[in-house]
Amino acid sequence: MNADEAVLLDDTLVNCLEARLGELLRAGRANTLNLEGRFEISRISASLSGQLRSAPRAILMAGMPGAGKTTLARAFEQAGMVRLCPDEEMFRRYGHYGRDFPRGQFRVREAPVLKEIALELQEHLAAGRDVVVDHGFWTPEERGQWAASAMEAGGSPVLVYLPVPHEVRWERIRERNARALIDANSIEFSEEDLQRFAGRFHPPTADEQHIVYDGDPSAVLDLVGLRR
């Protein structure tokens, strides 16, 4: 290939990227742009500006209390990711759930914490850092919102589903309850609480691309290209 052919090829690629970017932006104005399209905009923009690189990963988890989210998140952290944990920030600000503040206020107090964590997630991703959010996202809507936030910052969201039977989760929670006063990751729950939560949790379906966690952190690390 001579120099003229290389220039022609480059111009053709740029024209294709610009045309695709125009389509996506028009879809955005018409409110018909999906999450993948929003991510594609950031990738094309980076490519056209000469800044194309591997997108930093944002690990999101779908799992109920006792499913092993913190254990897995800490494995990601040991592999070099930034770990963000809303429960730890809640404990730092408000203390013990049910003793230092009423149980009925948890969601109200958690809402601004989650907003701040989401902004922090975007800041890390924009800086090129991989992030794991140590939190259980219970609904497709919530997972979609956080995935969109990650994409807007140039990140690539990866959803990990932690399916664990009630009996196993309750046994873990029973052991954790003894540490609830001193451990931010050991929020105290009763078995009735867990059973009630189960009615509000919506596991990922085939419509949500996800990785299923089998209890072995190294397997998930391998799947996302990380090594401890």
C-alpha positions as CSV (number, residue, x, y, z in Angstrom):
1,M,0.0,0.0,0.0
2,N,1.4,3.4,-1.0
3,A,1.0,6.7,0.9
4,D,-1.9,7.9,-1.2
5,E,-3.8,4.6,-0.6
6,A,-3.2,4.9,3.2
7,V,-4.5,8.4,3.3
8,L,-7.6,7.4,1.3
9,L,-8.2,4.5,3.7
10,D,-7.8,6.8,6.7
11,D,-10.2,9.3,5.1
12,T,-12.7,6.6,4.4
13,L,-12.6,5.3,8.0
14,V,-13.0,8.8,9.4
15,N,-16.0,9.4,7.1
16,C,-17.6,6.2,8.2
17,L,-17.1,7.0,11.9
18,E,-18.4,10.6,11.4
19,A,-21.5,9.2,9.6
20,R,-22.1,6.7,12.4
21,L,-21.7,9.4,15.0
22,G,-24.2,11.5,13.3
23,E,-26.7,8.7,13.3
24,L,-26.2,8.1,17.0
25,L,-26.5,11.8,17.9
26,R,-29.8,12.0,15.9
27,A,-31.1,9.0,17.8
28,G,-30.1,10.7,21.1
29,R,-32.1,13.8,20.2
30,A,-35.1,11.6,19.3
31,N,-34.8,9.7,22.6
32,T,-34.3,6.4,20.8
33,L,-30.7,5.8,21.8
34,N,-30.0,2.7,23.8
35,L,-27.2,2.1,26.3
36,E,-24.9,0.5,23.8
37,G,-25.4,3.5,21.5
38,R,-24.4,5.9,24.2
39,F,-21.2,3.9,24.8
40,E,-20.5,3.8,21.1
41,I,-20.7,7.6,21.0
42,S,-17.9,7.9,23.6
43,R,-15.8,5.4,21.7
44,I,-16.2,7.0,18.3
45,S,-15.5,10.5,19.8
46,A,-12.3,9.1,21.4
47,S,-11.3,7.5,18.1
48,L,-11.8,10.7,16.1
49,S,-9.8,12.7,18.6
50,G,-7.0,10.2,18.5
51,Q,-7.5,9.1,22.1
52,L,-8.8,5.6,21.5
53,R,-7.8,3.2,24.3
54,S,-9.2,0.2,26.1
55,A,-12.2,1.4,28.1
56,P,-11.9,1.1,31.9
57,R,-14.3,-1.4,33.4
58,A,-17.1,-0.8,35.8
59,I,-18.0,-3.9,37.7
60,L,-21.7,-3.9,38.9
61,M,-23.2,-6.7,40.9
62,A,-26.7,-8.1,41.2
63,G,-27.0,-10.0,44.5
64,M,-28.9,-10.0,47.7
65,P,-27.4,-9.7,51.3
66,G,-25.1,-12.6,52.1
67,A,-24.5,-13.4,48.4
68,G,-20.7,-12.7,48.7
69,K,-20.5,-9.3,47.0
70,T,-17.9,-7.9,49.3
71,T,-15.7,-10.9,49.1
72,L,-15.8,-10.7,45.3
73,A,-15.3,-6.9,45.3
74,R,-12.2,-7.2,47.5
75,A,-10.8,-9.7,45.0
76,F,-11.2,-7.1,42.3
77,E,-9.6,-4.5,44.5
78,Q,-6.6,-6.8,45.2
79,A,-6.3,-7.2,41.4
80,G,-5.9,-3.4,41.0
81,M,-9.5,-2.0,40.8
82,V,-10.9,0.8,42.8
83,R,-13.6,-0.4,45.2
84,L,-16.5,1.8,46.0
85,C,-18.8,0.7,48.8
86,P,-22.0,2.6,49.7
87,D,-22.5,0.5,52.9
88,E,-19.1,1.6,54.3
89,E,-19.9,5.2,53.6
90,M,-23.3,4.8,55.2
91,F,-21.6,3.4,58.3
92,R,-19.1,6.2,58.4
93,R,-21.7,8.9,58.2
94,Y,-24.6,7.4,60.3
95,G,-23.2,4.5,62.3
96,H,-25.1,1.3,63.1
97,Y,-28.3,0.6,61.2
98,G,-31.1,0.2,63.7
99,R,-29.2,1.6,66.7
100,D,-27.7,5.0,65.6
101,F,-30.5,5.7,63.2
102,P,-34.0,4.1,62.7
103,R,-34.4,1.3,60.3
104,G,-37.1,3.1,58.4
105,Q,-34.6,5.8,57.4
106,F,-32.1,3.7,55.6
107,R,-33.3,4.3,52.0
108,V,-33.8,8.0,52.6
109,R,-30.2,8.4,53.9
110,E,-28.8,6.0,51.3
111,A,-30.1,8.0,48.3
112,P,-27.6,10.9,48.5
113,V,-24.8,8.5,49.3
114,L,-25.5,6.5,46.1
115,K,-25.6,9.7,44.0
116,E,-22.2,10.7,45.3
117,I,-20.8,7.2,44.7
118,A,-22.1,7.3,41.1
119,L,-20.3,10.6,40.6
120,E,-17.1,9.1,42.1
121,L,-17.5,6.1,39.8
122,Q,-17.6,8.5,36.8
123,E,-14.6,10.4,38.0
124,H,-12.5,7.2,38.3
125,L,-13.6,5.9,34.9
126,A,-12.9,9.3,33.2
127,A,-9.4,9.0,34.6
128,G,-9.0,5.6,33.1
129,R,-9.3,3.6,36.3
130,D,-11.2,0.2,36.6
131,V,-13.8,0.3,39.3
132,V,-15.9,-2.3,41.2
133,V,-19.1,-1.1,43.0
134,D,-19.5,-3.2,46.2
135,H,-23.3,-3.0,46.1
136,G,-26.2,-5.2,45.1
137,F,-28.3,-3.7,42.3
138,W,-31.7,-5.3,42.7
139,T,-33.6,-4.2,39.6
140,P,-33.0,-3.9,35.8
141,E,-33.8,-0.2,36.0
142,E,-31.2,0.5,38.7
143,R,-28.6,-1.6,36.9
144,G,-29.4,0.2,33.6
145,Q,-29.0,3.6,35.2
146,W,-25.6,2.8,36.7
147,A,-24.5,1.1,33.4
148,A,-25.5,4.3,31.6
149,S,-23.5,6.4,34.0
150,A,-20.5,4.3,33.4
151,M,-20.8,4.6,29.7
152,E,-21.2,8.3,29.8
153,A,-17.8,8.5,31.5
154,G,-16.2,6.3,28.9
155,G,-16.4,3.1,30.9
156,S,-17.4,-0.4,30.0
157,P,-20.0,-1.8,32.4
158,V,-19.8,-5.5,33.4
159,L,-22.6,-7.0,35.3
160,V,-21.9,-10.0,37.7
161,Y,-24.8,-12.0,39.1
162,L,-24.4,-13.8,42.4
163,P,-27.1,-16.4,42.8
164,V,-27.0,-18.0,46.3
165,P,-29.7,-20.0,47.9
166,H,-31.6,-18.5,50.9
167,E,-30.3,-21.0,53.3
168,V,-26.7,-20.2,52.5
169,R,-27.2,-16.5,52.7
170,W,-29.1,-16.7,56.0
171,E,-26.3,-18.8,57.5
172,R,-23.8,-16.1,56.5
173,I,-26.0,-13.3,57.8
174,R,-26.4,-15.0,61.1
175,E,-22.7,-15.1,61.5
176,R,-22.3,-11.5,60.3
177,N,-25.0,-10.2,62.7
178,A,-22.6,-10.6,65.6
179,R,-20.3,-8.1,64.0
180,A,-22.9,-5.5,63.0
181,L,-21.9,-2.9,65.6
182,I,-18.3,-2.7,64.3
183,D,-18.3,-3.9,60.7
184,A,-19.8,-1.7,58.0
185,N,-20.2,-4.7,55.8
186,S,-22.2,-6.6,58.4
187,I,-25.6,-4.9,58.4
188,E,-27.9,-6.7,60.8
189,F,-30.9,-8.5,59.2
190,S,-33.4,-11.0,60.4
191,E,-34.4,-14.1,58.4
192,E,-37.8,-12.3,57.8
193,D,-35.9,-9.4,56.4
194,L,-34.2,-11.6,53.8
195,Q,-37.4,-13.3,52.8
196,R,-39.0,-9.9,52.3
197,F,-36.1,-8.7,50.3
198,A,-36.4,-11.7,48.0
199,G,-39.7,-10.3,46.7
200,R,-38.0,-7.1,45.7
201,F,-35.0,-8.6,44.0
202,H,-35.1,-9.2,40.2
203,P,-32.2,-11.3,38.9
204,P,-30.8,-10.5,35.5
205,T,-32.5,-12.2,32.6
206,A,-31.1,-13.1,29.2
207,D,-31.9,-9.5,28.1
208,E,-29.1,-8.3,30.5
209,Q,-25.7,-9.5,29.5
210,H,-24.0,-10.7,32.6
211,I,-21.5,-13.1,34.2
212,V,-22.7,-15.7,36.7
213,Y,-20.5,-15.9,39.8
214,D,-20.0,-19.5,41.1
215,G,-18.2,-18.6,44.3
216,D,-14.7,-18.6,42.8
217,P,-13.4,-15.1,42.4
218,S,-10.5,-16.1,40.2
219,A,-12.9,-17.4,37.6
220,V,-14.6,-14.0,37.3
221,L,-11.2,-12.2,37.3
222,D,-10.1,-14.4,34.4
223,L,-13.4,-13.6,32.5
224,V,-12.8,-9.9,32.7
225,G,-9.1,-10.2,32.0
226,L,-7.7,-9.6,35.5
227,R,-5.2,-11.7,37.5
228,R,-4.6,-11.6,41.2
